[in-house]
Amino acid sequence: MFPEKKGPAGRGPEPGGNTRRADHTSSAARLQVPPEDADAEMACVGSMCLGPHGEAVKAVVEVIGRDASVFFDHRHRIIFDALLALCDRGWPIDLLTVRDELNRRGKLRDVGGEEYLMQLAVSVPSWLNAWWYALIVGRYAALRQIIRLTGRLSDAAYRADDMTACGIIDELDALRDRIRQLLSGQIEHYELAGVTVVEGEHTEAKPDPPESETAGNGNGITLKGRVVA
């Protein structure tokens, strides 16, 4: 520990001594919290549970792929895998079938039980926006991957004594290419959604929503006698 910064005799620490160190520690702690959007994740997974004929599942997969690690919350990863399994089999997808699949896998309790499935359902403003919620989830997943990749670069810098200059340059090139890939994928999906990204800014258009005769969060879906209206 650094010695405490003292002021004139009898006056204790100078202003800014311990405070600066405390502020620095607090900032470092904040920086180490991975970026995520819990509401967007809930709306995304909830939409997948409600969209008829697996439409919402297909829309989400088109944006973020099939890797469950895109979700920060482990519960959403488990539910996402169950939804993919139902969709791949061509089985109906709703809260009841998702509950049954999770129960069959022995994972229902791990996600918080039926209560959490209901919570997901009521968190969805409209399942028709599943693709947009997936864009938000994907953006935060890309940021977390960038943090991991830059951490690898930092490790490479600490190993400088064991690496040649060419080795460090190779690490930098690989990092740059991976980050460009992550960001390019996000920009591409935003442009498909009618959002033009220019130098860190974006302008929003109004894309046409997917064609469907059904809106809302799924009227008439019942789980153990309870209705999600």
C-alpha positions as CSV (number, residue, x, y, z in Angstrom):
1,M,0.0,0.0,0.0
2,F,1.1,3.6,-0.6
3,P,1.8,5.7,2.5
4,E,-1.0,8.0,3.3
5,K,-0.5,11.5,1.9
6,K,-0.3,13.8,5.0
7,G,-1.0,17.5,5.2
8,P,0.4,19.9,7.7
9,A,1.0,18.5,11.2
10,G,-2.2,17.6,13.0
11,R,-4.4,18.1,10.0
12,G,-4.6,14.5,8.7
13,P,-4.6,13.6,5.0
14,E,-4.6,16.2,2.4
15,P,-7.7,16.6,0.3
16,G,-7.4,14.3,-2.8
17,G,-5.0,11.9,-1.1
18,N,-7.1,8.9,-0.2
19,T,-10.0,10.2,-2.2
20,R,-8.1,10.0,-5.5
21,R,-7.1,6.4,-4.7
22,A,-10.7,5.5,-3.7
23,D,-12.0,7.0,-6.9
24,H,-9.5,5.1,-8.9
25,T,-10.5,1.9,-7.2
26,S,-14.2,2.6,-7.7
27,S,-13.6,3.3,-11.4
28,A,-11.6,0.1,-11.9
29,A,-14.4,-1.9,-10.3
30,R,-17.0,-0.3,-12.6
31,L,-14.8,-1.0,-15.7
32,Q,-14.7,-4.7,-14.8
33,V,-18.5,-5.2,-15.0
34,P,-19.1,-6.8,-18.4
35,P,-21.5,-4.9,-20.6
36,E,-24.9,-6.5,-21.0
37,D,-28.6,-5.6,-21.3
38,A,-30.8,-7.8,-19.2
39,D,-34.0,-6.4,-20.5
40,A,-33.1,-7.0,-24.1
41,E,-32.0,-10.5,-23.3
42,M,-35.3,-11.2,-21.6
43,A,-37.3,-9.7,-24.4
44,C,-35.3,-11.6,-27.0
45,V,-35.7,-15.0,-25.3
46,G,-39.3,-14.3,-24.4
47,S,-40.1,-13.4,-28.0
48,M,-38.7,-16.7,-29.1
49,C,-41.1,-18.5,-26.7
50,L,-44.1,-16.6,-28.1
51,G,-43.6,-16.3,-31.9
52,P,-45.8,-18.8,-33.7
53,H,-44.3,-21.5,-35.9
54,G,-40.8,-20.7,-34.6
55,E,-40.8,-17.4,-36.6
56,A,-39.2,-15.5,-33.8
57,V,-36.6,-18.2,-33.2
58,K,-35.6,-18.1,-36.9
59,A,-35.4,-14.3,-36.9
60,V,-33.1,-14.3,-33.8
61,V,-30.8,-17.0,-35.2
62,E,-30.4,-15.0,-38.4
63,V,-29.0,-12.2,-36.3
64,I,-26.9,-13.8,-33.6
65,G,-26.4,-17.3,-34.8
66,R,-26.8,-20.5,-32.7
67,D,-24.1,-19.9,-30.1
68,A,-25.8,-19.6,-26.7
69,S,-22.8,-17.8,-25.3
70,V,-24.1,-14.6,-27.0
71,F,-26.4,-14.3,-23.9
72,F,-24.8,-13.1,-20.7
73,D,-27.4,-14.7,-18.3
74,H,-26.8,-18.4,-18.1
75,R,-30.6,-19.0,-17.8
76,H,-31.1,-17.4,-21.2
77,R,-28.4,-19.7,-22.6
78,I,-30.2,-22.8,-21.4
79,I,-33.6,-21.6,-22.7
80,F,-32.0,-20.6,-26.0
81,D,-30.6,-24.1,-26.5
82,A,-34.0,-25.7,-25.7
83,L,-35.7,-23.4,-28.2
84,L,-33.3,-24.3,-30.9
85,A,-33.9,-28.0,-30.2
86,L,-37.7,-27.5,-30.5
87,C,-37.3,-25.5,-33.7
88,D,-34.9,-28.1,-35.3
89,R,-37.4,-30.9,-34.6
90,G,-40.2,-28.8,-36.1
91,W,-42.2,-29.0,-32.9
92,P,-44.6,-26.3,-31.7
93,I,-43.0,-23.6,-29.7
94,D,-44.8,-21.9,-26.8
95,L,-44.4,-21.6,-23.0
96,L,-45.8,-25.1,-22.4
97,T,-43.5,-26.8,-24.9
98,V,-40.5,-24.9,-23.7
99,R,-41.3,-25.8,-20.1
100,D,-41.7,-29.5,-21.2
101,E,-38.3,-29.4,-23.1
102,L,-36.5,-27.8,-20.1
103,N,-38.1,-30.3,-17.7
104,R,-37.1,-33.2,-20.0
105,R,-33.5,-31.9,-19.9
106,G,-33.6,-31.5,-16.2
107,K,-32.9,-27.8,-16.5
108,L,-36.3,-26.3,-15.6
109,R,-35.2,-25.5,-12.0
110,D,-31.9,-24.1,-13.3
111,V,-33.7,-21.4,-15.2
112,G,-36.0,-20.4,-12.3
113,G,-38.9,-22.7,-13.0
114,E,-42.2,-21.9,-14.6
115,E,-42.3,-18.5,-12.7
116,Y,-39.3,-17.3,-14.7
117,L,-40.8,-18.4,-18.0
118,M,-43.9,-16.4,-17.2
119,Q,-41.7,-13.5,-16.3
120,L,-40.0,-13.7,-19.7
121,A,-43.4,-13.8,-21.5
122,V,-44.7,-10.6,-19.8
123,S,-41.4,-8.8,-20.5
124,V,-42.0,-8.9,-24.2
125,P,-43.5,-5.7,-25.7
126,S,-44.0,-7.4,-29.0
127,W,-42.5,-10.7,-30.3
128,L,-42.5,-9.1,-33.8
129,N,-39.5,-7.1,-32.6
130,A,-37.5,-10.2,-31.8
131,W,-34.9,-9.5,-34.5
132,W,-34.3,-6.0,-33.0
133,Y,-33.9,-7.3,-29.5
134,A,-31.4,-9.8,-31.0
135,L,-29.4,-6.9,-32.5
136,I,-29.1,-5.4,-29.0
137,V,-28.1,-8.7,-27.5
138,G,-25.5,-9.2,-30.2
139,R,-24.1,-5.7,-29.8
140,Y,-23.3,-6.3,-26.1
141,A,-22.0,-9.8,-26.9
142,A,-19.6,-8.2,-29.4
143,L,-18.4,-5.7,-26.8
144,R,-17.7,-8.5,-24.3
145,Q,-15.7,-10.3,-26.9
146,I,-13.7,-7.2,-27.7
147,I,-12.9,-6.9,-24.0
148,R,-11.7,-10.5,-23.9
149,L,-9.6,-10.0,-27.1
150,T,-8.0,-6.8,-25.8
151,G,-7.2,-8.7,-22.6
152,R,-5.3,-11.1,-24.7
153,L,-3.4,-8.3,-26.3
154,S,-2.6,-6.9,-22.8
155,D,-1.2,-10.3,-21.9
156,A,0.9,-10.4,-25.0
157,A,2.4,-7.0,-24.0
158,Y,3.3,-8.3,-20.6
159,R,5.0,-11.2,-22.3
160,A,7.1,-8.9,-24.4
161,D,10.4,-10.3,-23.2
162,D,9.4,-13.7,-24.5
163,M,8.1,-12.5,-27.9
164,T,9.7,-11.0,-30.9
165,A,8.6,-7.8,-32.5
166,C,7.0,-9.9,-35.3
167,G,5.1,-11.9,-32.7
168,I,3.6,-8.8,-31.2
169,I,2.7,-7.5,-34.6
170,D,1.0,-10.8,-35.4
171,E,-1.0,-10.6,-32.2
172,L,-2.1,-7.0,-33.1
173,D,-3.1,-8.0,-36.6
174,A,-5.1,-11.0,-35.4
175,L,-6.8,-8.8,-32.8
176,R,-7.6,-6.1,-35.3
177,D,-9.1,-8.6,-37.8
178,R,-11.2,-10.2,-35.1
179,I,-12.6,-6.9,-33.9
180,R,-13.3,-5.8,-37.4
181,Q,-15.2,-9.0,-38.0
182,L,-17.3,-8.5,-34.9
183,L,-18.1,-4.9,-35.6
184,S,-18.7,-5.5,-39.3
185,G,-21.3,-8.1,-38.5
186,Q,-23.1,-5.7,-36.2
187,I,-23.0,-2.9,-38.8
188,E,-24.3,-5.3,-41.5
189,H,-27.3,-6.3,-39.4
190,Y,-28.1,-2.7,-38.5
191,E,-28.1,-1.7,-42.2
192,L,-30.4,-4.6,-43.0
193,A,-32.7,-3.3,-40.3
194,G,-32.7,0.1,-42.0
195,V,-30.1,1.9,-39.8
196,T,-27.2,3.5,-41.5
197,V,-24.0,3.7,-39.4
198,V,-21.6,6.5,-40.2
199,E,-18.4,7.2,-38.2
200,G,-19.8,6.1,-34.9
201,E,-23.2,7.7,-35.4
202,H,-26.3,6.3,-36.9
203,T,-29.5,7.5,-38.5
204,E,-32.6,5.4,-38.1
205,A,-35.1,4.5,-40.9
206,K,-38.4,2.8,-40.2
207,P,-38.0,-0.8,-41.5
208,D,-41.1,-2.7,-42.4
209,P,-41.9,-5.2,-39.7
210,P,-42.2,-8.9,-40.5
211,E,-45.5,-9.8,-42.1
212,S,-47.9,-11.4,-39.6
213,E,-51.5,-11.1,-38.6
214,T,-50.6,-11.5,-35.0
215,A,-49.1,-8.8,-32.8
216,G,-48.5,-8.2,-29.1
217,N,-47.0,-10.7,-26.7
218,G,-49.2,-13.6,-27.6
219,N,-52.8,-13.5,-26.5
220,G,-54.3,-16.6,-24.9
221,I,-51.0,-18.4,-24.0
222,T,-51.7,-20.3,-20.8
223,L,-49.4,-22.0,-18.3
224,K,-51.1,-23.9,-15.4
225,G,-54.3,-21.9,-15.7
226,R,-52.6,-18.5,-15.9
227,V,-53.0,-16.5,-19.1
228,V,-50.3,-14.2,-20.5
229,A,-52.4,-11.4,-22.0
